[in-house]
Amino acid sequence: MNRDPLPLPRTLFGIAAAFCAALLAYAYYTQYGLGYEPCPLCILQRIAVFATGLVFLLAAVHAPQATGRRVYGVLGFLFAGAGAVIAARHVWLQNLPPDQVPDCGPGLEYMFDVFPAWDALRMVFAGSGECADIDWALLGLSMPGWVLICVVSLSVFSIWNGFRK
């Protein structure tokens, strides 16, 4: 019998997977419903959130014991951490002075079609002008700022839920 006042780790992983799905749903709503085109860093953040959500969904379906929960916890931490690095870079680009913002570059699909994957990723992280634009804000934070808060929270949650007794 579970005497822990918190829900089972499986349930919490399922809730976290649903949260990731809600983040992605809102991102697609802003793209297709509100007409905001995502920049290359936005796309990479979506991929990180999707991967994190997939790990959480697998953990919820699998319902592993202690060792498996730890593995899922570490995987979720790594994917969410990658999303945090990408979002932090994006926030940094958005806060550059206007004269230091990089020029606009080609789209993500074009970069991966034309350049080797490593070079394309390097160019994405170098940033471009469209990544520095702030088209949407809530309570003074841009979308990458909110993504940063969410993925840092998800990474902390992942380790906590994976390693709790």
C-alpha positions as CSV (number, residue, x, y, z in Angstrom):
1,M,0.0,0.0,0.0
2,N,1.3,3.4,-0.9
3,R,1.5,5.6,2.2
4,D,3.2,8.4,0.3
5,P,0.8,11.4,0.3
6,L,2.1,12.3,-3.2
7,P,0.7,10.5,-6.3
8,L,2.7,7.6,-7.7
9,P,5.7,8.5,-9.9
10,R,3.9,7.0,-12.8
11,T,1.0,9.4,-12.4
12,L,3.3,12.4,-12.1
13,F,5.2,11.3,-15.2
14,G,1.9,11.2,-17.0
15,I,1.0,14.7,-15.8
16,A,4.4,16.0,-16.9
17,A,3.9,14.4,-20.3
18,A,0.5,16.1,-20.6
19,F,2.2,19.4,-19.6
20,C,4.8,19.0,-22.4
21,A,1.9,18.3,-24.9
22,A,0.2,21.5,-23.7
23,L,3.4,23.5,-24.3
24,L,3.7,22.1,-27.8
25,A,0.0,22.7,-28.5
26,Y,0.3,26.3,-27.5
27,A,3.5,26.7,-29.7
28,Y,1.6,25.3,-32.7
29,Y,-1.4,27.5,-31.8
30,T,0.8,30.6,-31.9
31,Q,2.3,29.5,-35.2
32,Y,-0.9,28.5,-37.0
33,G,-3.6,30.3,-35.1
34,L,-1.8,33.6,-34.4
35,G,0.6,33.6,-37.3
36,Y,3.9,33.8,-35.5
37,E,6.6,32.0,-37.5
38,P,9.1,30.1,-35.3
39,C,12.8,30.8,-35.7
40,P,15.4,28.0,-35.8
41,L,15.9,28.2,-32.0
42,C,12.2,27.9,-31.4
43,I,12.1,24.7,-33.5
44,L,14.9,23.2,-31.5
45,Q,13.1,24.1,-28.2
46,R,10.0,22.3,-29.6
47,I,12.1,19.3,-30.3
48,A,13.6,19.3,-26.8
49,V,10.1,19.6,-25.2
50,F,8.8,16.8,-27.5
51,A,11.7,14.5,-26.5
52,T,11.2,15.3,-22.8
53,G,7.4,14.6,-23.1
54,L,8.1,11.4,-24.9
55,V,10.4,10.2,-22.1
56,F,7.7,11.1,-19.5
57,L,5.0,9.4,-21.5
58,L,7.1,6.2,-21.8
59,A,7.8,6.3,-18.1
60,A,4.1,6.7,-17.4
61,V,3.2,3.8,-19.6
62,H,6.1,1.6,-18.5
63,A,5.6,2.2,-14.8
64,P,9.1,1.1,-14.0
65,Q,10.5,0.2,-10.6
66,A,13.3,2.2,-8.8
67,T,16.1,1.7,-11.3
68,G,13.9,2.3,-14.4
69,R,12.5,5.4,-12.8
70,R,16.0,6.7,-12.3
71,V,16.8,6.1,-15.9
72,Y,13.7,7.9,-17.1
73,G,14.4,10.7,-14.6
74,V,18.0,11.2,-16.0
75,L,16.8,11.0,-19.6
76,G,14.0,13.6,-18.9
77,F,16.6,15.7,-17.1
78,L,19.0,15.6,-20.1
79,F,16.3,16.4,-22.7
80,A,14.8,19.2,-20.6
81,G,18.3,20.4,-19.8
82,A,19.1,20.6,-23.5
83,G,15.9,22.6,-24.0
84,A,17.0,24.9,-21.2
85,V,20.4,25.5,-22.9
86,I,18.6,26.4,-26.2
87,A,16.0,28.6,-24.5
88,A,18.7,30.4,-22.5
89,R,20.7,31.1,-25.6
90,H,17.5,32.4,-27.2
91,V,16.8,34.7,-24.3
92,W,20.4,35.9,-24.4
93,L,20.1,36.8,-28.1
94,Q,16.8,38.6,-27.4
95,N,18.6,40.8,-24.9
96,L,21.5,41.8,-27.0
97,P,21.8,45.5,-27.9
98,P,20.4,46.1,-31.4
99,D,23.8,46.8,-32.9
100,Q,25.1,43.3,-31.7
101,V,22.2,41.2,-33.1
102,P,23.4,38.8,-35.8
103,D,22.1,39.2,-39.3
104,C,19.1,37.1,-40.3
105,G,20.1,33.7,-41.7
106,P,18.6,30.9,-43.7
107,G,15.8,28.7,-42.4
108,L,16.4,25.6,-40.3
109,E,15.3,23.2,-43.1
110,Y,17.6,24.9,-45.6
111,M,20.5,24.7,-43.2
112,F,20.1,21.0,-42.6
113,D,19.6,20.3,-46.3
114,V,22.7,22.2,-47.4
115,F,25.2,21.9,-44.6
116,P,26.4,18.9,-42.5
117,A,24.3,18.5,-39.3
118,W,27.1,19.7,-37.0
119,D,27.7,22.9,-39.1
120,A,23.9,23.5,-39.3
121,L,23.6,23.2,-35.5
122,R,26.6,25.5,-35.0
123,M,24.9,28.1,-37.3
124,V,21.6,27.8,-35.4
125,F,23.3,28.4,-32.0
126,A,25.2,31.4,-33.4
127,G,21.7,32.9,-33.8
128,S,20.2,35.1,-36.4
129,G,18.2,38.3,-36.5
130,E,14.8,36.6,-36.4
131,C,15.8,34.8,-33.2
132,A,16.3,38.2,-31.5
133,D,12.8,39.5,-32.4
134,I,10.3,39.5,-29.6
135,D,6.8,39.1,-31.1
136,W,5.0,37.8,-28.1
137,A,5.3,38.5,-24.4
138,L,3.4,37.7,-21.2
139,L,4.1,39.5,-17.9
140,G,7.2,41.0,-19.5
141,L,8.7,37.6,-20.5
142,S,9.1,36.5,-24.1
143,M,8.1,33.0,-25.2
144,P,11.7,31.7,-24.9
145,G,11.8,33.1,-21.4
146,W,8.6,31.1,-20.5
147,V,10.0,28.0,-22.2
148,L,13.2,28.4,-20.1
149,I,11.2,28.5,-16.9
150,C,9.2,25.5,-18.0
151,V,12.1,23.3,-19.1
152,V,14.1,24.1,-16.0
153,S,11.1,23.1,-13.9
154,L,10.7,19.9,-15.9
155,S,14.4,19.0,-15.5
156,V,14.2,19.5,-11.7
157,F,10.9,17.6,-11.6
158,S,12.4,14.7,-13.6
159,I,15.3,14.2,-11.2
160,W,13.0,14.6,-8.2
161,N,10.4,12.1,-9.5
162,G,12.9,9.7,-10.8
163,F,14.9,9.5,-7.5
164,R,12.3,10.0,-4.8
165,K,11.5,7.1,-2.5
